[in-house]
Structure formats: C-alpha cells, structure tokens
Amino acid sequence: DTGVSQDPRHKITKRGQNVTFRCDPISEHNRLYWYRQTLGQGPEFLTYFQNEAQLEKSRLLSDRFSAERPKGSFSTLEIQRTEQGDSAMYLCASSRDRGNIQYFGAGTRLSVL
Amino acid sequence: EDKVVQSPLSLVVHEGDTVTLNCSYEVTNFRSLLWYKQEKKAPTFLFMLTSSGIEKKSGRLSSILDKKELFSILNITATQTGDSAIYLCAVEAGSNTGKLIFGQGTTLQVKP
C-alpha cells in the first residue's frame, strides 16, 4: 500500500495557460475524489469517480475544468485558461467504497501568476 | 445547504496542556463524521464516527459524536509540539457519492 500520490507537488503557471495534474489512488480503491483547498479553508469537493465513471461534479467546477479516470486507475485534472482565482491546493483522495475512509494525497499546489 | 462549522479557528497552547476542538454540523442524511490532521502534506486520517456516545481513542487523542445535538469533539491530552497542525472535521452525508463536507479547520499551535 503506497498511499495516494499526486504529481506535481507544486505548479507555477501564467494566467491563461493550461495545466494538468495527476493522481494515483491506492490500488484496489474504486472511488476517487478531487477537492480544492484555499488558504484558511477546508477542502471543497470538486468531482468524484467510481471506477472510470465520473458520477458527480460540483458547481465549483467550471467549464474550464475537466477530469478523467481512464481504465479506472489514475486520474487527471486539467484546468484550461487558468485564472488567478484558480490558485489553490488540489487534493486527491481515494476510498474502497462508500462509507469507507478517504485517504488523501499530499496535493498539488497551483500558483497562477 | 449542508454545513460543517469548527471552533475555535485557531488555538495556541503550551506543551502538556489538554485541548478540545469542536465540530458542529447541519446536513441531510448524516452517515459519518471524520477527523483529519493536516500538516504541510496530506491530511491524515484520525477517526471515523458513526454512532453517538461511543468514544474512539488513539493514544493521547480521543473523539466522540453526539448525533442528537449534532456535534463532535476531538480531545488531545498532554499536547506535544508535534501536535501542531490543522485539524479538519468532515461529514459524509446525503448523496451516494460519499463526498465529504469539510469545516474550516482548527489551527493548533503547541509551544514548548
């Protein structure tokens, strides 16, 4: 059990650029979640996958955001045309099933200049 | 709208003190409440609570849930500098996704 891993740990980009983050969940975990955390706040839910199916998206997730989980393994979160308001920590979590503990990765800290 | 509120937002204590962190919630179809500790890395799991009145303990940390009054507390006894962190409370409720609704977190600083 190697835990949830996220890559990169830090990303600095200029406004208007596209960025992509990767999350590798704990193996055998069916559920994968993306959250966003801004300074001084708790994480906020963005989207959720059960295996390869994206089953829920928060209204926080604008059209510039897209997430995939091909083959139900790793997941990517892409932000197009980044804005300064996108600066945040993006956290990924996985769990075996509903009602089970969600284990978090260390996050990707995005800074949009 | 589902809501989780933590108090206090920040706390400074000295080593050896006992602290109590609070978490209240208003959600639809409560399923579970979880506590996480967040340092400069991944939030790490502490406790999951589903039933009222049953205390969960791990070393110097303990937590209990009151589903009638809709709150939970996290106690830390004999605090150490290594306890300095943000403590997050989260509730799983409502939908089938299992998504967590988090409070703002309590920032604990333990001074030597």
Boltz contact constraints between the chains, C-beta under 6 A:
constraints:
  - contact:
      token1: [A, 41]
      token2: [B, 104]
      max_distance: 6.0
  - contact:
      token1: [A, 42]
      token2: [B, 88]
      max_distance: 6.0
  - contact:
      token1: [A, 42]
      token2: [B, 102]
      max_distance: 6.0
  - contact:
      token1: [A, 42]
      token2: [B, 103]
      max_distance: 6.0
  - contact:
      token1: [A, 42]
      token2: [B, 104]
      max_distance: 6.0
  - contact:
      token1: [A, 42]
      token2: [B, 105]
      max_distance: 6.0
  - contact:
      token1: [A, 43]
      token2: [B, 102]
      max_distance: 6.0
  - contact:
      token1: [A, 45]
      token2: [B, 99]
      max_distance: 6.0
  - contact:
      token1: [A, 48]
      token2: [B, 97]
      max_distance: 6.0
  - contact:
      token1: [A, 48]
      token2: [B, 99]
      max_distance: 6.0
  - contact:
      token1: [A, 56]
      token2: [B, 97]
      max_distance: 6.0
  - contact:
      token1: [A, 98]
      token2: [B, 98]
      max_distance: 6.0
  - contact:
      token1: [A, 101]
      token2: [B, 45]
      max_distance: 6.0
  - contact:
      token1: [A, 101]
      token2: [B, 48]
      max_distance: 6.0
  - contact:
      token1: [A, 104]
      token2: [B, 42]
      max_distance: 6.0
  - contact:
      token1: [A, 104]
      token2: [B, 43]
      max_distance: 6.0
  - contact:
      token1: [A, 105]
      token2: [B, 42]
      max_distance: 6.0
  - contact:
      token1: [A, 106]
      token2: [B, 41]
      max_distance: 6.0
  - contact:
      token1: [A, 106]
      token2: [B, 42]
      max_distance: 6.0
